[in-house]
Amino acid sequence: MNQTQLEEYIRQPHYRKVMGLPEEVTEEYHMLAQGEYNRNYWFIHPVTGKKMVFRINYGSQMHLSNQIEYEYKALELLKESGRTPAPVYVDGSFTYMEQGVMVMEYLPGHALDYNRELLRAAGCLVDIHSVNVPENHSLIDPGNPLRAILNECEEMVCTYMDSPLGDEGKKAKIRKMLDLGWKRVDSLKESSYKCCINTELNSTNFLIGDEGEYLIDWEKPLYGDPAQDLGHFLAPTTTFWKTDVILTQDQIEQFIDAYLDKVGGRFDVRGLRERVHVYIPITCLRGITWCAMAWIEYQNPEKAIFNESTFRKLEAYLDDQFLDNINEIIK
């Protein structure tokens, strides 16, 4: 969506009526941030004075036709946690534009600093994982989560493997790592507790501030084991994404300790630590295969969203030394 399309959309009577906005556009929309599949603007509601986020969706990692509505429903479910942005508007009709749109509250804070604030994320995740999920929920339940992640890895990596742009040596390394991952597919003891999990716990998806800690990006929520979230959060392919941090084993264990302490009996955590350590290497595979896919996509000059810092990280993740280090974790 370009600026003209945005201006046309916000003039739509339906949008203005549902949002409680005056007929005449007086609010200003400013670029906030963009990822691979979404672009976010912020504005001040002229009636309430509240700061809001206007989110435009360009695609779905989950191959959903109703991506923005799926995300909206997850945020509706999680409102009681007090740790996620409250959604206030959704339009997945594609009537007024080709992309899906959502508006949610703006939350204050800065990205998580792993070195100074690691343990502050524990309470945030526990409160989210404690939310009761009703039987008629809309979340996707992948069944065998390790198999689901590895199938996703295989699907993503095909983009790299089938492309003449992919390096043959890197293709061989990634294939070897995936084969090692498949050997672990039935090694997980099933959790007795499931909840809404985020599955993409990068440092920039957390907001840390004086008022508390929040988790703001809900592109890919699932109904699953909280250990899967922790495995993603602690994996080196996650922590290194927006920083240069790779957690030590001591830091990983300290975080799990803090998380277990904050649960306080709210849900069953038996075997959680052991399951986290199964999820970490499989999460690494997901990170590497996503980067391989995205690297090929970034070679397309017509890509809708191009993020220079993301492209530099893709190069770093496909560096032979980095791949070798991840291989040691997966072994």
Steps between C-alpha positions, in 0.01 A plus 500: 500500500640840406418830671217574257331167569531560874341842466215352297436226753484723807234713327268200466173562695500143635845540656423840649166388643631182667801684637287788632695750290357832372378498140784729397853359528696706752730233642849444355650156432874455551723205413577296812670178386486229239584133489496244222120471484362811670537877498396701807403865537408694813245776547325691778123445515358857480206418728651278770855636482634145509799394294411217261678266259368456145631165371502393135553134416679399178516123536473197724774273628223253578352518148171628642250688288370672816839585654407836653176362647686203647739740672212719621322203660816395681539849646134497606566174683811636673357836617454374856874437534573873503814423304383546140353790298120516504361474145231751407436461126555239228424490129587181317239548229742640237207719391676835525856382438700187417648465849349417836486774764494500878506780756616436855613698801853636509709371790807681638847355545824404331628174353622238748869525594613142559800605709310725742134394484487131409307390808237775457363302206424202724203654681360635173503155342357329809202740510432438130537123533264504800202624296230235481424401140131405446404185312360695205823694439622587149868420557671242282610185687790340309461161672858368496684832542850377411373337184305816415810719543718264294239478225497881496881497479488265201243717328698819554840360406372381161516863386876498562570141395318537167657834413817532290583800721547273804856398589551125452721467809242671722227284351692189609554635853134592545387162367728324750357707788142426396575127490634525856185686604272229362675249725359696797143517374358244742719594799251737661280401793157658453408789725190469718439875466440705187441870454534780246866520404664772292769288322701809392658646811763734357637777722324771297163333557531579870442847639672572831408817689424661833139381478590137442587249230295422190507270200373674188544292183244221455538395138529130571324393821424131556329281758794319649754422770646802682837323476489566125493874566787475745701291256454768235575784739829349622632360170810669353327548166246718686723703731752576222230623260477864609810504724843336519405298811515123539396392849728285713376173646490665845280783368265249341462303823454818705219611271323164525539518881343848505215390274421193714505713815256754356252232388414455867282195445280663234560214257680166476874544434613140547770417246502854360876551536574178314259591221657845461833334426336289229342806341819712491684305224182457293438874530851555367408300191192713446712814525759379250249373244292819523814705439591286201153552351502872577847545347367376166192721531724800563663448161168600340511875418118515515478385864228707673696560822880519497673543836873566473583385855305178441696430182830544686385251764399250235855512371635449853275198567609333179868557576683166510633556853154582634353194330775284653426639848128423464586151376677434832180591689286271289729196525 
